Amino acid sequence: MSNVDPALPRHDWMLEEVEALFDLPFTELVFQAASIHRRWFNPTEIQISRLLSIKTGGCPENCGYCSQSQSFKTGVAASKLMDVDAVLAEAAQARAGGAQRFCMGAAWREVKDRDLPQLSAMLKGVKALGLETCMTLGMLEPNQAQSLKTAGLDYYNHNLDTGPDYYKTVVSTRTYQDRLETLTAVRDAGISTCCGGIVGMGETRRDRAGLLHALATLPAHPDSLPINDLVPVAGTPLGGSAALDPLEFVRTIAVARIVCPKSVVRLAAGRTHMSREQQALCFLAGAGSIFVGGKLLTTANPDLDDDARLMADLGLRPVGESNTAAEQVAA
């Protein structure tokens, strides 16, 4: 492999190779990841996204991290699918706040055909506002994926959650293969994939390597790759999980960048308990996107003003708004 350009995507990663990346000295790992990031992205730019829960609570799945499962008593009340106009009002507010992508999530096991007309209307309205569209709605059948694509869906989020060996510890109502089949339906429909996972759920480093190995050996790497740091929710099986070491989280971002070099690595849930310095290291290691706004589905997220200050202090700008001087430095 010595003659292979490390910045080019590979699909033949071995799990032991991914583990070896995690074991590199921290500064060497981050340097390698940062170097690869600069090959494909402007390191002074961050994509800004907003995530809205369009249908909250009452989910029949038993994902051990989730406040919206009907299996757990978390205080999250179940609600119906939001009206189209209410969703579009939220999207307009997100655009006014600087968001470039608007993500909509529903607490479902799978999409029902009866909901497709309402979902399609949401997509068409959000697209008309000039925003990229993303949805996460649970499992999809191929015909449903095609319907959403026709309505204007740009990205579909469907995470693998964790490595295959640890998966059954987290959820038993949906198999790993179920998730892979939905991703296949999404790709076949021509929709970009948003697929990553959650760390800090009590998994080992090998499990984190297993997650990234699974992502890196998909038929196509995820277009977006969110890494979530668990936000423990009281009442869920993982509500008492110990926090992941901050440097280990940065290592996970760096390895994700190396094994999926062209994916947009998303610094997703958990930023409320991350220091400014940890987030800065994540951007250095290859994270190129954040979610903004006060809430991610049902969990807290940093305020817009805090994120604006952080980006200003780091000299980062939203994608497409970099000035000439910053671009020259990046080059």
Wavefront OBJ file of the C-alpha trace (Angstrom):
o trace
v 0.000 0.000 0.000
v 3.028 2.317 0.193
v 2.530 3.598 -3.377
v -1.181 4.328 -2.915
v -2.172 7.970 -2.466
v -3.578 8.067 1.109
v -6.028 10.823 0.147
v -7.803 8.623 -2.423
v -10.873 6.677 -1.260
v -10.421 2.968 -0.575
v -13.043 0.298 0.005
v -10.678 -2.527 1.003
v -9.804 -1.399 4.519
v -9.093 -4.169 7.005
v -10.362 -3.759 10.556
v -6.801 -4.135 11.845
v -5.703 -1.200 9.662
v -8.401 1.014 11.140
v -7.394 -0.041 14.653
v -3.775 0.806 13.826
v -4.829 4.348 12.910
v -6.452 4.766 16.316
v -3.187 3.628 17.912
v -1.031 6.266 16.203
v 0.485 9.011 18.367
v -2.197 11.677 18.688
v -0.305 14.445 16.906
v 0.672 12.154 14.016
v -2.913 10.964 13.589
v -4.302 14.497 13.540
v -1.571 15.630 11.138
v -2.406 12.835 8.696
v -6.122 13.569 8.929
v -5.626 17.322 8.487
v -3.426 16.755 5.439
v -6.070 14.567 3.799
v -8.824 17.044 4.709
v -7.004 19.802 2.831
v -6.861 17.656 -0.305
v -10.633 17.641 -0.656
v -11.956 20.557 1.404
v -11.198 24.148 2.274
v -10.184 23.839 5.960
v -11.436 27.361 6.718
v -15.029 26.491 5.735
v -17.776 24.801 7.749
v -21.141 23.690 6.422
v -24.028 24.872 8.586
v -27.086 22.635 9.018
v -30.260 22.745 11.081
v -32.168 19.687 12.342
v -35.880 19.728 13.183
v -37.963 16.963 14.741
v -41.035 16.843 12.506
v -42.551 13.929 14.429
v -41.454 13.414 18.026
v -41.692 10.446 20.398
v -43.639 7.199 20.395
v -41.068 5.257 18.371
v -41.463 1.441 18.608
v -37.693 0.888 18.339
v -35.664 0.237 21.505
v -32.436 2.099 20.651
v -30.772 2.342 24.047
v -29.638 5.955 23.597
v -32.930 7.432 22.396
v -35.287 9.634 24.374
v -38.049 9.046 21.799
v -38.482 5.297 22.258
v -41.834 4.243 23.672
v -39.946 1.542 25.588
v -38.403 4.073 27.985
v -39.795 6.668 30.387
v -37.920 9.836 29.451
v -40.638 12.488 29.668
v -40.759 12.982 25.888
v -44.382 13.085 24.769
v -45.422 11.586 21.459
v -46.687 13.961 18.783
v -48.137 13.726 15.297
v -46.342 14.663 12.088
v -46.019 18.445 11.887
v -48.073 20.484 9.426
v -46.249 21.481 6.258
v -46.612 25.217 6.909
v -45.115 24.871 10.405
v -42.111 23.000 9.009
v -41.572 25.596 6.283
v -41.698 28.379 8.863
v -38.915 26.623 10.789
v -36.939 26.179 7.574
v -37.227 29.870 6.744
v -35.986 30.723 10.232
v -33.075 28.311 9.801
v -32.109 29.941 6.502
v -32.263 33.381 8.125
v -29.911 32.053 10.815
v -27.327 30.991 8.243
v -28.232 27.334 7.704
v -27.385 25.856 4.324
v -29.019 22.460 4.837
v -32.325 21.739 6.564
v -32.701 18.279 8.080
v -36.041 16.795 9.132
v -36.320 13.824 11.482
v -39.299 11.656 12.396
v -39.390 9.109 15.221
v -40.586 6.199 13.120
v -39.443 2.627 12.633
v -40.223 2.998 8.930
v -41.995 5.325 6.534
v -45.673 4.690 5.799
v -46.902 5.335 2.264
v -49.756 7.466 3.624
v -47.238 10.036 4.877
v -45.404 10.441 1.577
v -47.595 13.261 0.173
v -47.051 15.372 3.319
v -43.318 14.641 3.357
v -43.095 15.487 -0.344
v -44.785 18.836 0.249
v -42.243 19.612 2.973
v -39.368 18.781 0.645
v -40.688 20.898 -2.198
v -41.215 23.851 0.136
v -37.769 23.620 1.705
v -36.133 23.339 -1.712
v -38.036 26.448 -2.824
v -36.323 28.327 0.019
v -32.949 27.508 -1.528
v -31.883 25.019 1.157
v -30.422 21.561 0.754
v -32.809 18.932 2.084
v -32.143 15.994 4.376
v -34.520 13.586 6.102
v -34.184 10.776 8.635
v -37.390 8.762 8.857
v -36.352 5.216 9.675
v -36.346 2.368 7.188
v -37.280 2.966 3.555
v -38.505 0.726 0.765
v -37.026 1.348 -2.696
v -40.254 2.876 -4.068
v -40.444 5.235 -1.081
v -36.863 6.368 -1.591
v -37.631 7.083 -5.240
v -40.722 9.081 -4.266
v -38.717 11.248 -1.874
v -36.025 11.738 -4.496
v -38.635 12.942 -6.986
v -39.949 15.410 -4.386
v -36.490 16.947 -3.971
v -34.679 15.013 -1.238
v -30.925 15.623 -1.438
v -29.682 13.561 1.545
v -31.090 10.732 3.629
v -29.690 10.070 7.087
v -29.614 6.481 8.314
v -26.851 5.795 10.819
v -25.231 2.434 11.524
v -24.999 3.630 15.159
v -21.990 1.519 16.174
v -19.772 -1.344 15.058
v -21.496 -4.614 14.092
v -20.141 -6.513 17.097
v -21.556 -4.034 19.619
v -24.787 -3.291 17.785
v -27.039 -5.797 19.585
v -26.043 -4.233 22.904
v -27.609 -0.972 21.736
v -30.733 -2.027 19.797
v -32.556 -5.307 19.142
v -35.651 -4.183 17.203
v -33.756 -3.477 13.956
v -30.852 -5.447 12.551
v -27.623 -4.179 11.047
v -28.738 -5.719 7.761
v -31.981 -3.702 7.921
v -29.890 -0.541 8.060
v -27.687 -1.634 5.172
v -30.731 -2.416 3.029
v -32.174 1.051 3.595
v -28.845 2.590 2.587
v -28.946 0.496 -0.591
v -32.440 1.775 -1.400
v -31.277 5.349 -0.840
v -28.210 4.993 -3.071
v -30.190 3.227 -5.794
v -32.673 6.116 -5.846
v -29.837 8.581 -6.451
v -30.106 10.217 -3.027
v -26.894 11.167 -1.220
v -26.295 9.198 1.955
v -25.744 10.642 5.418
v -24.512 7.803 7.596
v -22.388 7.660 10.726
v -22.813 6.677 14.335
v -22.630 7.419 18.037
v -19.666 7.030 20.369
v -19.564 7.080 24.149
v -22.125 4.286 24.543
v -19.801 2.033 26.524
v -18.200 0.560 23.415
v -14.511 -0.272 23.121
v -12.030 1.363 20.774
v -12.280 -1.769 18.621
v -16.035 -1.154 18.351
v -15.392 2.424 17.231
v -12.936 1.080 14.684
v -15.614 -1.434 13.657
v -18.101 1.355 12.966
v -15.643 3.271 10.788
v -14.553 0.055 9.060
v -18.195 -0.694 8.212
v -18.636 2.806 6.769
v -15.371 2.694 4.824
v -16.244 -0.638 3.195
v -19.738 0.311 2.009
v -20.201 0.182 -1.790
v -19.976 3.979 -1.688
v -18.650 6.021 1.207
v -21.271 8.185 2.923
v -21.562 11.631 1.378
v -22.017 12.941 4.926
v -20.598 11.135 7.950
v -21.963 12.364 11.299
v -20.113 11.447 14.488
v -22.306 11.907 17.557
v -20.989 11.991 21.111
v -23.662 10.404 23.284
v -25.859 12.804 25.227
v -27.014 10.524 28.076
v -30.771 10.746 28.645
v -32.245 9.759 32.004
v -34.606 6.809 31.638
v -32.775 5.196 28.728
v -30.548 2.117 29.158
v -27.506 4.234 28.254
v -28.476 7.157 30.465
v -25.684 6.375 32.931
v -22.910 5.968 30.380
v -19.514 7.388 31.289
v -18.308 10.238 29.113
v -15.873 9.401 26.339
v -12.422 10.921 26.759
v -12.308 14.117 24.637
v -9.059 13.144 22.905
v -10.532 9.754 22.013
v -13.432 11.563 20.371
v -10.993 13.663 18.344
v -9.189 10.452 17.358
v -12.515 9.106 16.065
v -13.036 12.213 13.931
v -9.483 11.919 12.566
v -9.813 8.236 11.679
v -13.172 8.904 10.004
v -11.500 11.569 7.875
v -8.688 9.206 6.836
v -10.809 6.150 5.939
v -13.551 8.175 4.193
v -11.474 11.037 2.757
v -14.162 12.631 0.560
v -17.030 12.376 3.062
v -18.155 15.512 4.875
v -17.438 14.545 8.488
v -20.113 16.095 10.701
v -19.512 17.138 14.283
v -23.010 16.264 15.413
v -24.656 15.671 18.823
v -22.807 16.256 22.074
v -21.230 19.626 21.389
v -22.850 21.132 24.491
v -20.447 19.167 26.687
v -17.413 19.753 24.463
v -14.963 22.545 25.197
v -14.129 25.106 22.544
v -10.670 23.564 22.389
v -12.036 20.064 21.734
v -14.221 21.361 18.925
v -11.264 23.238 17.438
v -9.239 19.994 17.414
v -12.137 18.248 15.682
v -12.140 20.871 12.919
v -8.377 20.483 12.585
v -8.783 16.698 12.376
v -11.268 16.901 9.522
v -14.750 17.800 10.768
v -16.315 20.125 8.222
v -19.910 20.562 9.347
v -21.974 21.380 12.431
v -25.638 21.538 13.346
v -26.748 24.898 14.703
v -29.740 25.966 16.745
v -30.798 25.291 20.300
v -31.950 21.703 19.815
v -31.054 18.509 17.926
v -34.338 16.618 17.793
v -34.869 16.435 21.589
v -31.362 17.106 22.943
v -29.646 20.419 23.579
v -27.316 22.085 21.079
v -25.158 25.228 21.426
v -26.828 28.595 20.858
v -26.320 30.324 17.529
v -24.418 33.160 19.195
v -21.983 30.744 20.840
v -21.307 29.018 17.530
v -20.856 32.347 15.763
v -18.271 33.408 18.345
v -16.452 30.083 18.101
v -16.253 30.262 14.316
v -15.130 33.878 14.420
v -12.420 33.119 16.978
v -11.178 30.205 14.853
v -11.342 32.162 11.604
v -13.904 29.768 10.134
v -16.689 30.728 7.758
v -19.775 29.022 6.337
v -19.162 27.157 3.074
v -19.085 29.554 0.159
v -18.355 32.632 2.237
v -14.585 32.387 2.655
v -12.636 35.494 1.834
v -9.712 35.564 -0.576
v -7.079 35.737 2.174
v -8.452 32.639 3.917
v -8.540 30.717 0.652
v -4.936 31.636 -0.073
v -3.890 30.366 3.360
v -5.825 27.123 2.795
v -4.137 26.614 -0.561
l 1 2 3 4 5 6 7 8 9 10 11 12 13 14 15 16 17 18 19 20 21 22 23 24 25 26 27 28 29 30 31 32 33 34 35 36 37 38 39 40 41 42 43 44 45 46 47 48 49 50 51 52 53 54 55 56 57 58 59 60 61 62 63 64 65 66 67 68 69 70 71 72 73 74 75 76 77 78 79 80 81 82 83 84 85 86 87 88 89 90 91 92 93 94 95 96 97 98 99 100 101 102 103 104 105 106 107 108 109 110 111 112 113 114 115 116 117 118 119 120 121 122 123 124 125 126 127 128 129 130 131 132 133 134 135 136 137 138 139 140 141 142 143 144 145 146 147 148 149 150 151 152 153 154 155 156 157 158 159 160 161 162 163 164 165 166 167 168 169 170 171 172 173 174 175 176 177 178 179 180 181 182 183 184 185 186 187 188 189 190 191 192 193 194 195 196 197 198 199 200 201 202 203 204 205 206 207 208 209 210 211 212 213 214 215 216 217 218 219 220 221 222 223 224 225 226 227 228 229 230 231 232 233 234 235 236 237 238 239 240 241 242 243 244 245 246 247 248 249 250 251 252 253 254 255 256 257 258 259 260 261 262 263 264 265 266 267 268 269 270 271 272 273 274 275 276 277 278 279 280 281 282 283 284 285 286 287 288 289 290 291 292 293 294 295 296 297 298 299 300 301 302 303 304 305 306 307 308 309 310 311 312 313 314 315 316 317 318 319 320 321 322 323 324 325 326 327 328 329 330 331
